[in-house]
Amino acid sequence: MHVPPRATLAGFLVAASIAGCAAPAVGPSSGTGSSASRVTGTVTYMQRIALPPSATVKVQLVDVSRADAPATVLGEQIITAGGKQAPFSFEIPYDPAKIDPRFSYAVQARIEDAGKLLFINDTRYAVITRGAPNHVDMVLRAVGAPAAK
């Protein structure tokens, strides 16, 4: 059976347009990353103490892979209390190209007022790799308070 060239071309175009409707290929993202490339969570503390309006909550995403070196900061969010009280929500975007699945990452937080440290995390909050989540609910301890056991 002989198929005229125009019919072959039309069939090819129809097949190509149908294939174009398929889901796009998954690959490395370009730009600043996707919405999934974020670490989210909350910061709170157990003490019933109101923060001064000038207090700041500093939350950082850090690479904690090397025990003999300072943690490398991959992203951070600084929140001014402004009269609000805990819990504070945070969202830290990160570049997935800077994440190595062999490494360990964590979120650390501190609350300060006028340069004075008020609260800090004394528990490691692992994120991103090695089965760790991308969302953590952090509980900080007051500076000078007994460490959590």
DOMI-549989 format. One record per residue (C-alpha): residue number from 1; residue in three letters; x, y negated, z negated. Coordinates in nm, 2 decimals. Each point is the difference from the previous one (the first is absolute). Last residue first. Example, Ala and Ser with C-alpha at 12.3 -4.5 7.8 and 13.67 -1.06 7.14 Angstrom:
BEGIN
SITE   k   r     px     py     pz
SITE   2 ser   1.37   0.11  -0.71
SITE   1 ala  -0.14   0.34  -0.07
//
This chain:
BEGIN
SITE   k   r     px     py     pz
SITE 149 lys   1.82  -1.53  -7.84
SITE 148 ala  -0.05  -0.37   0.07
SITE 147 ala   0.27  -0.23  -0.13
SITE 146 pro  -0.07  -0.19  -0.32
SITE 145 ala  -0.09  -0.37   0.05
SITE 144 gly   0.28  -0.26   0.03
SITE 143 val  -0.10  -0.10   0.35
SITE 142 ala  -0.37   0.09   0.04
SITE 141 arg  -0.06   0.32   0.20
SITE 140 leu  -0.13   0.01   0.36
SITE 139 val  -0.27   0.24   0.13
SITE 138 met   0.02   0.05   0.37
SITE 137 asp  -0.28   0.13   0.23
SITE 136 val   0.18   0.13   0.30
SITE 135 his  -0.11   0.03   0.37
SITE 134 asn   0.23   0.12   0.29
SITE 133 pro   0.01   0.35  -0.16
SITE 132 ala   0.31   0.21  -0.06
SITE 131 gly   0.04   0.33   0.19
SITE 130 arg   0.37  -0.04   0.04
SITE 129 thr  -0.02  -0.35   0.15
SITE 128 ile  -0.23  -0.30  -0.03
SITE 127 val  -0.02  -0.08  -0.37
SITE 126 ala   0.16   0.08  -0.34
SITE 125 tyr  -0.12  -0.20  -0.30
SITE 124 arg   0.28   0.05  -0.26
SITE 123 thr  -0.11  -0.08  -0.35
SITE 122 asp   0.14  -0.28  -0.22
SITE 121 asn  -0.19  -0.27   0.19
SITE 120 ile   0.06  -0.36  -0.12
SITE 119 phe  -0.19  -0.25  -0.21
SITE 118 leu   0.08  -0.34  -0.16
SITE 117 leu   0.33  -0.11   0.16
SITE 116 lys   0.07  -0.36  -0.06
SITE 115 gly   0.09  -0.22   0.30
SITE 114 ala  -0.29  -0.24  -0.06
SITE 113 asp  -0.24   0.29  -0.02
SITE 112 glu   0.08   0.35   0.12
SITE 111 ile  -0.18   0.31   0.10
SITE 110 arg   0.19   0.29   0.15
SITE 109 ala  -0.06   0.27   0.26
SITE 108 gln   0.18   0.29   0.17
SITE 107 val  -0.12   0.20   0.29
SITE 106 ala   0.21   0.30   0.11
SITE 105 tyr   0.17   0.16   0.29
SITE 104 ser   0.21   0.31   0.03
SITE 103 phe   0.21   0.10   0.31
SITE 102 arg  -0.01   0.30   0.23
SITE 101 pro  -0.31  -0.14   0.19
SITE 100 asp   0.20  -0.31   0.10
SITE  99 ile  -0.21  -0.31   0.00
SITE  98 lys   0.14  -0.31   0.18
SITE  97 ala  -0.19   0.08   0.32
SITE  96 pro  -0.32   0.00  -0.21
SITE  95 asp   0.03  -0.38  -0.05
SITE  94 tyr  -0.17  -0.08  -0.32
SITE  93 pro  -0.32  -0.18  -0.11
SITE  92 ile  -0.05  -0.05  -0.38
SITE  91 glu  -0.36  -0.02  -0.13
SITE  90 phe  -0.07  -0.09  -0.36
SITE  89 ser  -0.30   0.00  -0.23
SITE  88 phe   0.03  -0.16  -0.35
SITE  87 pro  -0.18   0.17  -0.29
SITE  86 ala   0.05  -0.21  -0.20
SITE  85 gln  -0.10  -0.36  -0.06
SITE  84 lys  -0.07  -0.30   0.21
SITE  83 gly   0.09  -0.35  -0.13
SITE  82 gly   0.23  -0.09   0.29
SITE  81 ala   0.17   0.34  -0.03
SITE  80 thr   0.25  -0.08   0.28
SITE  79 ile   0.06   0.31   0.22
SITE  78 ile   0.33   0.08   0.15
SITE  77 gln   0.01   0.27   0.26
SITE  76 glu   0.30   0.20   0.11
SITE  75 gly   0.17   0.19   0.28
SITE  74 leu   0.28   0.23   0.08
SITE  73 val   0.21  -0.08  -0.31
SITE  72 thr   0.32   0.21  -0.02
SITE  71 ala   0.05   0.16  -0.34
SITE  70 pro   0.34  -0.06  -0.16
SITE  69 ala   0.26   0.27   0.05
SITE  68 asp   0.12   0.31  -0.18
SITE  67 ala  -0.33   0.18   0.00
SITE  66 arg  -0.05  -0.04   0.37
SITE  65 ser  -0.34   0.08   0.13
SITE  64 val  -0.20  -0.27  -0.18
SITE  63 asp  -0.11  -0.19   0.31
SITE  62 val  -0.23  -0.27  -0.13
SITE  61 leu  -0.35  -0.14   0.05
SITE  60 gln  -0.04  -0.30  -0.24
SITE  59 val  -0.27  -0.14  -0.21
SITE  58 lys   0.05  -0.34  -0.18
SITE  57 val  -0.29  -0.12  -0.22
SITE  56 thr   0.03  -0.36  -0.09
SITE  55 ala  -0.12  -0.18  -0.32
SITE  54 ser  -0.09  -0.37   0.04
SITE  53 pro  -0.36   0.05  -0.10
SITE  52 pro   0.11   0.15  -0.33
SITE  51 leu  -0.07   0.37  -0.03
SITE  50 ala  -0.27   0.12  -0.25
SITE  49 ile   0.11   0.27  -0.23
SITE  48 arg  -0.19   0.31  -0.08
SITE  47 gln   0.29   0.24   0.05
SITE  46 met  -0.04   0.29   0.24
SITE  45 tyr   0.16  -0.15   0.32
SITE  44 thr  -0.12  -0.03   0.36
SITE  43 val   0.14   0.00   0.35
SITE  42 thr  -0.21   0.14   0.29
SITE  41 gly   0.08   0.17   0.32
SITE  40 thr   0.10  -0.02   0.36
SITE  39 val   0.30   0.11   0.21
SITE  38 arg  -0.04  -0.09   0.37
SITE  37 ser   0.09   0.15   0.33
SITE  36 ala  -0.35   0.14   0.06
SITE  35 ser  -0.11  -0.34   0.13
SITE  34 ser   0.25   0.05   0.28
SITE  33 gly   0.35  -0.13   0.04
SITE  32 thr   0.17  -0.33   0.05
SITE  31 gly   0.04   0.02   0.37
SITE  30 ser   0.01   0.33   0.18
SITE  29 ser  -0.14   0.33  -0.11
SITE  28 pro   0.18   0.32   0.06
SITE  27 gly  -0.21   0.25   0.18
SITE  26 val  -0.34   0.14   0.03
SITE  25 ala  -0.13   0.04   0.35
SITE  24 pro  -0.33  -0.19   0.07
SITE  23 ala  -0.32   0.19  -0.04
SITE  22 ala  -0.15   0.10   0.34
SITE  21 cys  -0.19  -0.26   0.21
SITE  20 gly   0.29  -0.04   0.24
SITE  19 ala  -0.03   0.37   0.08
SITE  18 ile  -0.35  -0.07   0.14
SITE  17 ser   0.14  -0.29   0.21
SITE  16 ala   0.27   0.23   0.14
SITE  15 ala  -0.25   0.27   0.09
SITE  14 val  -0.23  -0.25   0.18
SITE  13 leu   0.30  -0.14   0.18
SITE  12 phe   0.12   0.34   0.11
SITE  11 gly  -0.35   0.10   0.13
SITE  10 ala  -0.02  -0.32   0.20
SITE   9 leu   0.35   0.06   0.15
SITE   8 thr  -0.10   0.35   0.10
SITE   7 ala  -0.33  -0.12   0.15
SITE   6 arg   0.19  -0.26   0.20
SITE   5 pro   0.25   0.25   0.13
SITE   4 pro  -0.29   0.22   0.14
SITE   3 val  -0.01   0.35  -0.15
SITE   2 his   0.05   0.29   0.24
SITE   1 met  -0.14   0.34  -0.10
//
